Amino acid sequence: MTQRSLLVNTPIMRRKRAGLIRLALVAITSRIWLLISSLMSVFQNVLGLLLHLLTKLIYFITRRARRRVMLILSSARGCGRVLYALLVLLKSGGVN
């Protein structure tokens, strides 16, 4: 055996190598965990923005629907006004 192979295979060198491998695995794992957590944070922010936009859209649609129903109700006469308004909304395909 050569001098180098004797030095590399000593118990102290094996423990050092194992320690370095463990340290590298911990560093890699922590970097991966940091990446995942930052991606989750970005995903959470995007999801929050989408929910905010969805609530705004729903509010906008319901506001337009209320205006349209009130317009239809004001043009209809008699006790069948609500039914007439619903029929007009259904026939026109909802709120556009």
ROTIKOL-825600 format. One record per residue (C-alpha): residue number from 1; residue in three letters; x, z negated, y negated. Coordinates in nm, 3 decimals. Layout:
! residues N
NODE    nr   rest         X         Z         Y
NODE   NUM    Ala         X         Z         Y
...
//
This chain:
! residues 96
NODE    nr   rest         X         Z         Y
NODE     1    Met     0.000     0.000     0.000
NODE     2    Thr     0.109     0.065    -0.352
NODE     3    Gln     0.154    -0.197    -0.617
NODE     4    Arg    -0.154    -0.067    -0.807
NODE     5    Ser    -0.391    -0.082    -0.509
NODE     6    Leu    -0.283    -0.440    -0.442
NODE     7    Leu    -0.355    -0.533    -0.803
NODE     8    Val    -0.696    -0.359    -0.810
NODE     9    Asn    -0.825    -0.519    -0.492
NODE    10    Thr    -0.740    -0.879    -0.568
NODE    11    Pro    -1.035    -1.123    -0.584
NODE    12    Ile    -0.973    -1.185    -0.954
NODE    13    Met    -0.989    -0.814    -1.036
NODE    14    Arg    -1.303    -0.771    -0.825
NODE    15    Arg    -1.471    -1.057    -1.013
NODE    16    Lys    -1.363    -0.906    -1.346
NODE    17    Arg    -1.501    -0.568    -1.243
NODE    18    Ala    -1.828    -0.725    -1.128
NODE    19    Gly    -1.852    -0.912    -1.459
NODE    20    Leu    -1.792    -0.595    -1.659
NODE    21    Ile    -2.053    -0.409    -1.454
NODE    22    Arg    -2.305    -0.691    -1.513
NODE    23    Leu    -2.226    -0.688    -1.885
NODE    24    Ala    -2.275    -0.311    -1.901
NODE    25    Leu    -2.607    -0.338    -1.715
NODE    26    Val    -2.729    -0.610    -1.951
NODE    27    Ala    -2.627    -0.400    -2.254
NODE    28    Ile    -2.801    -0.091    -2.117
NODE    29    Thr    -3.113    -0.289    -2.026
NODE    30    Ser    -3.133    -0.450    -2.369
NODE    31    Arg    -3.095    -0.112    -2.541
NODE    32    Ile    -3.370     0.035    -2.324
NODE    33    Trp    -3.594    -0.266    -2.399
NODE    34    Leu    -3.527    -0.228    -2.772
NODE    35    Leu    -3.617     0.141    -2.754
NODE    36    Ile    -3.940     0.067    -2.564
NODE    37    Ser    -4.043    -0.206    -2.808
NODE    38    Ser    -3.979     0.016    -3.110
NODE    39    Leu    -4.178     0.297    -2.950
NODE    40    Met    -4.461     0.053    -2.883
NODE    41    Ser    -4.451    -0.053    -3.248
NODE    42    Val    -4.472     0.310    -3.361
NODE    43    Phe    -4.755     0.373    -3.113
NODE    44    Gln    -4.938     0.066    -3.244
NODE    45    Asn    -4.905     0.189    -3.603
NODE    46    Val    -5.027     0.538    -3.511
NODE    47    Leu    -5.319     0.393    -3.316
NODE    48    Gly    -5.411     0.172    -3.611
NODE    49    Leu    -5.403     0.472    -3.844
NODE    50    Leu    -5.620     0.675    -3.606
NODE    51    Leu    -5.874     0.393    -3.580
NODE    52    His    -5.879     0.363    -3.959
NODE    53    Leu    -5.939     0.737    -3.999
NODE    54    Leu    -6.209     0.728    -3.732
NODE    55    Thr    -6.396     0.450    -3.910
NODE    56    Lys    -6.371     0.643    -4.238
NODE    57    Leu    -6.505     0.955    -4.065
NODE    58    Ile    -6.795     0.762    -3.911
NODE    59    Tyr    -6.876     0.608    -4.249
NODE    60    Phe    -6.863     0.951    -4.415
NODE    61    Ile    -7.091     1.106    -4.149
NODE    62    Thr    -7.344     0.824    -4.168
NODE    63    Arg    -7.344     0.840    -4.549
NODE    64    Arg    -7.417     1.214    -4.536
NODE    65    Ala    -7.684     1.157    -4.271
NODE    66    Arg    -7.853     0.889    -4.483
NODE    67    Arg    -7.857     1.121    -4.784
NODE    68    Arg    -7.999     1.408    -4.580
NODE    69    Val    -8.266     1.192    -4.417
NODE    70    Met    -8.367     1.055    -4.756
NODE    71    Leu    -8.390     1.409    -4.893
NODE    72    Ile    -8.605     1.519    -4.597
NODE    73    Leu    -8.821     1.208    -4.623
NODE    74    Ser    -8.878     1.267    -4.993
NODE    75    Ser    -8.991     1.624    -4.924
NODE    76    Ala    -9.220     1.531    -4.632
NODE    77    Arg    -9.566     1.381    -4.689
NODE    78    Gly    -9.798     1.160    -4.489
NODE    79    Cys    -9.742     0.909    -4.211
NODE    80    Gly    -9.540     1.150    -3.993
NODE    81    Arg    -9.247     1.160    -4.236
NODE    82    Val    -8.996     0.988    -4.008
NODE    83    Leu    -9.090     1.207    -3.712
NODE    84    Tyr    -9.068     1.514    -3.931
NODE    85    Ala    -8.726     1.408    -4.061
NODE    86    Leu    -8.598     1.354    -3.706
NODE    87    Leu    -8.731     1.693    -3.595
NODE    88    Val    -8.563     1.867    -3.888
NODE    89    Leu    -8.233     1.692    -3.812
NODE    90    Leu    -8.253     1.781    -3.443
NODE    91    Lys    -8.349     2.142    -3.514
NODE    92    Ser    -8.062     2.188    -3.761
NODE    93    Gly    -7.809     2.048    -3.513
NODE    94    Gly    -7.746     1.713    -3.680
NODE    95    Val    -7.538     1.650    -3.986
NODE    96    Asn    -7.325     1.942    -4.104
//
